[in-house]
Amino acid sequence: MRFFIWSILSFLPLLAQANNLAVGDKAPDFKLINQHEETISLSDYRGQWVVLYFYPKNDTPGCTTEACSFRDNINALIAQQAVVLGVSVDNAESHKAFAEKYNLPFSLLSDPKAEVAANYGALLNLGLIKFAKRHSFIIAPDGGIAKIYRDVNPDNHVREVMADLKALQAN
């Protein structure tokens, strides 16, 4: 019985990670370092569409698939007047190696304290280990959240984002 109660209590931090952001809410601003050691702020992109995607770990199969899909479609996304920003809890040095290995033409932002991931409800906190969940957001030029993706399939996510951007921009 004691083990059962301990097991439940150990998962409470996971349950406390609220996904309380909703479409129409103002996207939480942040300042993070990218793979080039530049400070990037969400407010730097006010007036533009932003695709903000969180991912668990550099150079893992699903994360590589998703990043390379954004890379392969970057010209179409730029044509849709969108900026892509990737976020994980990996450090900037790891981001640099990952971006160079796969020729990623967009910023990968380092969230080592996992504060931004937590603010977006995209944090998996296992106590000693923290990962960003695979969640994405389309942020409108006015800074509001236009679309939230909590169940992301790396194989088709970018196509879904591009279709949703087109629909959002048509309104």
C-alpha positions as CSV (number, residue, x, y, z in Angstrom):
1,M,0.0,0.0,0.0
2,R,2.8,2.4,0.9
3,F,4.4,1.8,-2.6
4,F,1.1,2.5,-4.3
5,I,0.7,5.8,-2.5
6,W,4.3,6.8,-3.2
7,S,3.8,5.9,-6.9
8,I,0.8,8.1,-7.1
9,L,2.5,11.0,-5.3
10,S,5.6,10.7,-7.6
11,F,3.3,11.4,-10.6
12,L,1.7,14.5,-9.2
13,P,4.3,16.8,-10.7
14,L,3.3,15.4,-14.1
15,L,-0.3,15.9,-13.5
16,A,0.3,19.5,-12.3
17,Q,1.7,20.5,-15.7
18,A,-1.5,22.3,-16.9
19,N,-2.2,22.8,-20.5
20,N,-4.1,26.0,-19.6
21,L,-3.3,28.0,-22.7
22,A,-6.1,28.3,-25.1
23,V,-6.6,29.7,-28.6
24,G,-7.0,33.5,-28.3
25,D,-4.7,33.8,-25.3
26,K,-1.7,36.0,-25.5
27,A,1.4,33.8,-26.1
28,P,3.8,34.0,-23.1
29,D,6.8,36.0,-24.1
30,F,10.3,34.7,-23.5
31,K,14.0,35.3,-24.0
32,L,16.1,32.3,-24.9
33,I,19.5,31.7,-26.5
34,N,19.6,30.0,-29.9
35,Q,22.3,27.8,-31.5
36,H,24.3,30.9,-32.5
37,E,24.4,32.2,-28.9
38,E,21.9,35.0,-29.9
39,T,19.2,36.1,-27.5
40,I,15.8,35.5,-29.2
41,S,12.6,37.0,-27.8
42,L,9.1,36.1,-29.0
43,S,8.3,39.8,-29.0
44,D,11.0,40.2,-31.7
45,Y,8.5,38.6,-34.1
46,R,5.5,40.7,-33.3
47,G,3.8,41.4,-36.7
48,Q,4.7,38.0,-38.1
49,W,3.2,34.5,-37.9
50,V,5.3,32.3,-35.7
51,V,5.4,28.5,-35.6
52,L,6.7,27.7,-32.1
53,Y,7.4,24.0,-31.8
54,F,8.7,22.2,-28.7
55,Y,10.5,18.9,-29.0
56,P,12.1,16.5,-26.5
57,K,15.7,16.0,-27.6
58,N,18.2,16.9,-30.3
59,D,19.2,14.1,-32.7
60,T,16.6,11.6,-31.7
61,P,14.5,9.9,-34.4
62,G,11.2,11.8,-34.0
63,C,12.8,15.1,-33.3
64,T,15.1,14.8,-36.4
65,T,12.1,13.9,-38.6
66,E,10.2,16.9,-37.4
67,A,13.1,19.3,-37.7
68,C,14.1,18.1,-41.1
69,S,10.5,18.4,-42.3
70,F,10.4,22.0,-41.1
71,R,13.8,22.5,-43.0
72,D,12.4,20.9,-46.2
73,N,9.4,23.1,-46.1
74,I,11.0,26.3,-44.9
75,N,10.6,28.2,-48.2
76,A,6.9,27.4,-48.3
77,L,6.6,28.5,-44.6
78,I,8.5,31.8,-45.4
79,A,6.1,32.3,-48.4
80,Q,3.3,32.0,-45.8
81,Q,5.0,34.8,-43.9
82,A,5.9,32.4,-41.0
83,V,8.9,32.1,-38.8
84,V,9.8,28.8,-37.3
85,L,11.3,28.5,-33.8
86,G,12.2,25.2,-32.2
87,V,12.5,24.8,-28.4
88,S,13.9,22.1,-26.2
89,V,15.7,21.9,-22.9
90,D,19.0,21.0,-24.6
91,N,21.8,23.5,-24.4
92,A,22.9,25.9,-27.2
93,E,26.0,23.8,-28.0
94,S,23.8,20.7,-28.6
95,H,21.5,22.8,-30.7
96,K,24.4,24.1,-32.8
97,A,25.6,20.5,-33.5
98,F,22.1,19.4,-34.3
99,A,21.4,22.4,-36.6
100,E,24.7,22.0,-38.4
101,K,24.3,18.2,-38.9
102,Y,21.0,18.6,-40.5
103,N,21.4,22.1,-42.1
104,L,18.5,23.6,-40.1
105,P,17.8,27.1,-41.3
106,F,15.8,28.3,-38.3
107,S,16.5,29.1,-34.6
108,L,16.7,26.3,-32.1
109,L,16.1,27.8,-28.7
110,S,17.7,26.5,-25.5
111,D,15.3,26.3,-22.5
112,P,17.7,24.7,-19.9
113,K,15.5,25.7,-16.9
114,A,12.4,24.4,-18.7
115,E,10.5,27.6,-17.8
116,V,9.3,28.4,-21.3
117,A,8.2,24.8,-21.8
118,A,6.3,24.9,-18.5
119,N,4.6,28.2,-19.4
120,Y,3.3,26.6,-22.6
121,G,2.2,23.4,-20.9
122,A,4.8,21.6,-22.8
123,L,7.0,20.2,-20.0
124,L,7.4,16.6,-19.0
125,N,8.9,16.7,-15.6
126,L,10.2,13.4,-14.3
127,G,11.8,14.9,-11.3
128,L,15.6,14.8,-12.0
129,I,15.0,14.7,-15.8
130,K,12.9,17.2,-17.7
131,F,11.9,17.1,-21.4
132,A,9.9,19.4,-23.6
133,K,6.8,17.6,-24.9
134,R,6.2,17.5,-28.6
135,H,3.7,20.4,-28.7
136,S,3.4,23.3,-31.2
137,F,1.7,26.6,-31.4
138,I,0.9,29.0,-34.3
139,I,1.1,32.5,-32.9
140,A,-0.6,35.3,-34.9
141,P,1.0,38.6,-35.8
142,D,-0.8,40.2,-32.9
143,G,0.8,37.9,-30.4
144,G,-2.2,35.7,-29.8
145,I,-2.3,32.0,-29.9
146,A,-4.1,31.0,-33.1
147,K,-3.6,27.2,-33.0
148,I,-2.4,24.7,-30.5
149,Y,-1.2,21.2,-31.3
150,R,-0.9,18.9,-28.2
151,D,-0.8,15.6,-30.2
152,V,1.9,15.9,-32.8
153,N,2.9,13.3,-35.3
154,P,6.4,14.3,-36.6
155,D,5.7,12.5,-39.9
156,N,2.9,14.8,-41.0
157,H,3.0,17.8,-38.6
158,V,4.5,20.3,-40.9
159,R,1.9,19.7,-43.6
160,E,-0.8,20.1,-41.0
161,V,0.8,23.4,-39.8
162,M,1.0,24.8,-43.4
163,A,-2.6,23.9,-44.1
164,D,-3.7,25.5,-40.8
165,L,-1.6,28.6,-41.5
166,K,-3.3,29.0,-44.9
167,A,-6.8,28.7,-43.3
168,L,-5.9,31.1,-40.5
169,Q,-4.5,33.7,-42.9
170,A,-7.6,33.4,-45.1
171,N,-9.8,34.6,-42.2
